[in-house]
Amino acid sequence: MEISVKGWRNGVLLVVPPEESWSAVVDQLEGKLKEAQDFWKGAQTTLDVGDRPLEAADLEALVGKLKEGYGLVPTAVVATTPETRTLADKLGLEAMEKLPVPERSERKVLVESAPEPAPEPKGPVSNALYLKQTVRSGQRIEHPGHLVICGDVNAGAEIVAQGDIMVFGTLRGVAHAGSSGDETARIVATNLRPTQLRIASRIARSPDEGTPPLSKFPEVALIENGEIHISPL
């Protein structure tokens, strides 16, 4: 059984298999994180070790590796053994006996992560950049205002704006609106199918259950009650 690395409502969840040796667990984890290092960078991270007891040196080394090696932000450890929870507490991590059950939302919502510390919002942005093109994989477009793209944003591309983002096409890449900390910013697309969305310091990504069909209507992503929600425009 392999270690599981997946998104959940508090960022990244790492689930450690109980029967593997600790060295094998660390090797597996490094392999998985290297595959998507840029995707998870900066995300708050919970480590679920279940019934596995940990030595202080092993846990401390792993926490350091997650921080320094991959840019993750370890925040919590889930463990059934009191000794492991005590070690986590000494490292300044939240110690939990079991994983909290996420609340369900009636509205359509991406898997989202807890926010990073939000930067101080700058003044209102009013200048808009209009581009009539397809943003291809590997391209990055950044603008200190609103960003309007008449074309598709392909997977592997990244668009960043301090204001709103509007895509008159299919958005499959990474989009970050309100990059200076504006939580009122929105992301609108004719077909919203991103690999990752960011609004201010909030992060969301597409579910793992395959690619959904294209929408019949434009959709908008915005922050409501501290979470990124998606609804028809």
Beta strands, then each sheet from edge to edge (+ up, - down):
strand 1: 4-8
strand 2: 11-15
strand 3: 44-50
strand 4: 73-79
strand 5: 94-96
strand 6: 111-113
strand 7: 128-131
strand 8: 140-143
strand 9: 146-149
strand 10: 158-161
strand 11: 165-171
strand 12: 174-177
strand 13: 187-192
strand 14: 196-199
strand 15: 202-205
strand 16: 219-224
strand 17: 227-232
sheet 1: 1+ 2- 3- 4- 5-
sheet 2: 6+ 15- 14+ 12+ 10+ 8+
sheet 3: 7+ 9+ 11+ 13+ 16- 17+
end
